[in-house]
C-alpha cells in the first residue's frame, strides 16, 4: 500500500519496498541503501534509517508530526514538523510549517536556495575587490611605489560595482540546486575576477607611466569599465 501511494505521487524507485517488521538493527542498516519505501517502521528503526543514510554521505531530511518521529527528527540534518502536530515534535524540529500543509515545502526549498545562492554571489562580489586590493598592495610594496588609489578614487567602484549590484543580487530569484561547498564556490568566483582587475590596473599603470600624467585615474577608469562589463 505504501509503495503504491509513493508511486502515484511520483517517488522514484517506489517499487523497491520492504517491511521492517521483525528485522534486527543490523538488517535495517543493510536495507537502508537498497530500498526506497519502508513499511511498519518503529521509532527506533526510523532513527537507524536516518543514521544509515547519513553514514553513506547523504544529507537527510525528516518530516513528522508525532512523538514516534522525535528520535529520527533529532538525528536528521533537517527536520520539519507541522503546527498541528505534537508539541514535542515541534520543539525538536528545525522548521515548523505554520499552515500544517506539506505542499508548502517546495516554496521553502526554493527560498532556501535563493538565499544561499545569492549570498554566495554577493560574497564573491565583495571578495573580488578585496582580493584585488591585497594583490595590488603586495605588488606595490615589492615595487616600492605608493599605492595608486585613495578613498576618493574607489567611491564609484564601491557604489556602482559593489553596492548597487549586491543589493540587486540579494533580491534576485534563484532556485538553482546548491552544489559544492560555500567557501570553495565563493573563492572560485572571486579569484578570477580579482586577477583580471589586478592585471588591468597593472597594465594601465605600467604603460600609462610613459604617456599619461595621471595614471591612477586611468587605471581606475579601466578597472571600473571591466567590472561593469
N, C-alpha and C positions, 0 to 999 in steps of 0.2 A: 504493500500500500504506500509506504513512504517513498519507495523508488518510483512508483508511478506518478505520485504527486510531484516529485523532483523533476521527472522527465517532462511533465506538462508545463512546468514553469520555466523550462529551459536550462536546467542544470546539466552541464556536460558530463558524460560518462555516468549518467544516472542508473544505468543498468548494472553497474558494479556496486552491489549492495550486500550487506551482511548483518546478521543479528548478533549482538554481543552478549546475549543472554547465556550465562553459564561459562563464559570464556575467562581464562585466567588473565592476570595483568600482563604477562609476557605475550600471550596470544593477542591481546588488544593492541599492544605496542607493535607487533608484527603486522597486524591487519591495517593499521592506520595509513601507511603509504600505498596500500594496494587497493583500497576501496574508496568510493565516493560517498555512498549513503550508508548510514549506520542506524540500526533499529534496536529498540529495547536496551537503551543505554542508561546505566546508573550514574549518579552524580560523580562517583569516583572514576568511572570509566570515561566520562566527559573530560575530566581533568587529565587523564592519561592520554587521551587523543590529542589534546592541545600540546602537552609536553612532547609527544612523539613527533608532531608536525614541526614544532619549534626546533627539535633536535636535528631535523632534516634541512634546516636553514630557512624555513618558511616564516613569514610574518602572519600571525594568526589573529583573527578577529572572532569574537564570541558574542552572540546575541542571546538574551534570556530575560525572563520576567519573574522567575520564582526562586525559592530558596535552593532548589535542587541544581540550579545553574551557577551558584556562587563560586564553588571551587574552580570550575573552568574559567569563569569570568576573571577571577583574581590571577590566574595563571596566563591568560591571553595577553597579547601585545595591545590589543584594543578591545574593550568590552562595551557593549551597547545594551541598554535596557529601555523600557518604556515607562512613561509616567504612571500608567495604570497597574504596573507590576508591583511586586512586593517591595517594601522599604529597604530590606536588606540587599536586594538586587540593585536597587538604585544607588545605594551607598557605595558599593564596590565597583560600579561601572565608571568608565571614563566619559561616557556620553549618555545622556538621557533624552529620549525623543518625547518632547512635551505633548505632542499631539497623539502619542501612542500609535503611530502609523509608520510601519516599516517601509512604506513606499517613499518616505522622505529620505531614505538612505542614499539614493543616487545624488540628490542635491547636496547632501552633507559631504559626500566624497568629492564632488566637483568643487565645492567651496574650499575644502582642504587642499586639493591640487592647485587651485588658483592662488591661494595664499603662499604655499611653499614655492611654486614656480616663479611667482612674481618677486618674492623675497630674494630668490637666487639671482634673478636678473638685476634687481636693484643693487644688490650687494656687489655683483660683478662690475656694475657701472661705477660705484664709488671706489672700489679697489683698483680699477683701471687707472684712475688718476693718481691714486696713492702709489701704485707700482711705478708709474712714470716719474713721479716726483722723487722717489727713492733712487731710481736708476740715474736720473739726471744729477742728483746730489752727489752720488758716488763718482760719476764721470767728471764733474767739475771739480771735485776735491782732488782727483788724480791729476787733472789738468792745471790745478792751482789757479782757477779762474773763479770770479764771483758767480753766484747762481743767477741765471739770466732773467728770472721772473720775480716780481714782488707781488704783494697782495692785490694791488690795483690791477695788475695785468690779468690776474686769474678771476676777476669778478664775473666777466661774461661767461667764462668757462663754467664756473660754479652755477650760474643761473641757467644758461641755455643747454648745457650738456649734462649737468648733474642734477640740478634742482627740478626743473620742469619735467624732463623725461622720467625721472624716478617717481614723481607724483603720478604721471600717466601710467607707468608700469604697475604701480600699486593698485590701480583700479581696472586694469586690463583683464578681460575674460580669458581664462586659460585652464582648460580641463585636460591637458595632456598628461599621460601617465608619468609619474615621477620615476626617473631612472638614475642609477648611480648614487653616490653619496654627496651630501650637501657641499662640503668643503672642496672636494675634487671638482665638482661641477662649477663652483664659483671661480676657482683658480684657473680651470681650463678655459673659461670665458674671458677673464680679465687679463691674463698674461699676454695673449696675442695682441690685444688692443693696446696694452701698456708698452709693449715692444715697438709697435707701429708708431705710436706717438713719440716715443723716445728717439727713434730713427729719424722721424720727420723733423723734430726740433734740432737734432744734431746736424742734419744735412743742411738745413737753412742757416744754422749758426756758423758752420764751417765755411760754407760758400758765401754767406752774406757778409762775413767779416771783410771780404775782399772788396765788395761793391756797395754795401749798404751802411749808412751811418747809424741807423737804429735797428740793429739786428734782432734785438729782443722782441720788438713789436712784430717784425716779420715772422719770427719763429712762433710767436703767439697766434698770429693770424693763420698760419699753416696748420697749427695744432687744432684750432677752432674749426677750420674747414674740414679737416679729416674726421674729427669726432662727429660733426653734424651730418656728414655724408655716410 
